[in-house]
Amino acid sequence: RYVGLVASVATSAKAPLFSRYRLMKRWSDLAPGLLTAMLAKDGFHMGDRGYDCLAAALGQEITTYLRTASPAALSGATRGRTTPDMVTARRF
């Protein structure tokens, strides 16, 4: 429910949204054990590999947004858009 509310607010505000939940869900859907490999030994919190992949995915989304956003969006006159599918962790 929380994830849906955040997405709804971002859409209403026409604000870019990077969904960590969606990224982690995608890891889980890609291959058994991939999400587990991204977590710390406690199996709950993200580990170093997970944060590394998260940072790479977020960096790519920011770069893509900056390359494709209109000048008005970048100047703050209007807001951007929600981001497309997250980058997969396959290359890690």
C-alpha positions as CSV (number, residue, x, y, z in Angstrom):
1,R,0.0,0.0,0.0
2,Y,2.8,2.4,0.9
3,V,4.6,1.9,-2.4
4,G,1.4,2.6,-4.3
5,L,0.7,5.8,-2.3
6,V,4.2,7.1,-3.0
7,A,3.8,6.4,-6.7
8,S,0.5,8.1,-6.7
9,V,1.9,11.2,-5.1
10,A,4.8,11.3,-7.5
11,T,2.5,10.9,-10.5
12,S,0.1,13.6,-9.2
13,A,3.1,16.0,-8.6
14,K,4.7,15.0,-12.0
15,A,7.8,14.3,-10.0
16,P,10.5,11.7,-11.0
17,L,10.3,8.6,-8.9
18,F,13.0,5.9,-8.3
19,S,11.4,2.9,-6.7
20,R,13.8,0.9,-4.6
21,Y,11.0,-1.6,-4.0
22,R,10.6,-2.1,-7.8
23,L,14.3,-2.6,-8.2
24,M,14.5,-5.1,-5.4
25,K,11.4,-6.9,-6.7
26,R,13.0,-7.1,-10.2
27,W,16.1,-8.7,-8.6
28,S,13.9,-11.2,-7.0
29,D,12.0,-11.9,-10.2
30,L,15.2,-12.2,-12.4
31,A,16.7,-15.2,-10.7
32,P,16.4,-17.2,-7.5
33,G,18.9,-16.0,-5.0
34,L,19.7,-12.7,-6.7
35,L,17.8,-10.7,-4.1
36,T,19.4,-12.8,-1.3
37,A,22.9,-11.9,-2.7
38,M,22.0,-8.2,-2.4
39,L,21.2,-8.5,1.3
40,A,23.4,-8.4,4.3
41,K,23.9,-11.6,6.4
42,D,20.8,-10.8,8.4
43,G,18.8,-11.4,5.3
44,F,16.8,-8.2,5.8
45,H,19.0,-5.2,5.3
46,M,20.8,-4.4,2.0
47,G,24.4,-5.4,2.0
48,D,27.4,-3.8,0.2
49,R,26.6,-5.4,-3.1
50,G,23.0,-4.4,-2.9
51,Y,23.9,-0.8,-2.2
52,D,26.5,-0.8,-5.0
53,C,23.8,-2.0,-7.4
54,L,21.3,0.5,-6.1
55,A,23.7,3.3,-6.5
56,A,24.5,2.2,-10.1
57,A,20.8,1.9,-11.0
58,L,20.0,5.3,-9.4
59,G,22.9,6.9,-11.2
60,Q,21.7,5.5,-14.5
61,E,18.2,6.8,-13.9
62,I,19.4,10.3,-13.0
63,T,21.7,10.3,-16.1
64,T,18.8,9.2,-18.3
65,Y,16.5,11.8,-16.8
66,L,19.0,14.6,-17.3
67,R,19.5,13.6,-21.0
68,T,15.8,13.3,-21.8
69,A,14.1,15.9,-19.6
70,S,12.9,19.1,-21.2
71,P,14.8,22.4,-20.3
72,A,11.6,23.5,-18.5
73,A,11.7,20.4,-16.3
74,L,15.4,20.9,-15.5
75,S,14.9,24.6,-14.6
76,G,12.1,23.7,-12.2
77,A,9.3,25.3,-14.2
78,T,7.6,22.0,-14.5
79,R,8.3,18.6,-12.9
80,G,9.6,15.5,-14.7
81,R,8.1,12.1,-15.0
82,T,8.1,8.9,-13.2
83,T,11.0,6.7,-14.3
84,P,10.7,3.7,-16.5
85,D,11.7,0.2,-15.5
86,M,14.7,0.1,-13.3
87,V,18.1,-1.1,-14.5
88,T,18.6,-4.8,-13.8
89,A,21.4,-6.1,-11.7
90,R,22.6,-8.6,-14.3
91,R,25.9,-6.8,-15.0
92,F,26.8,-7.2,-11.3
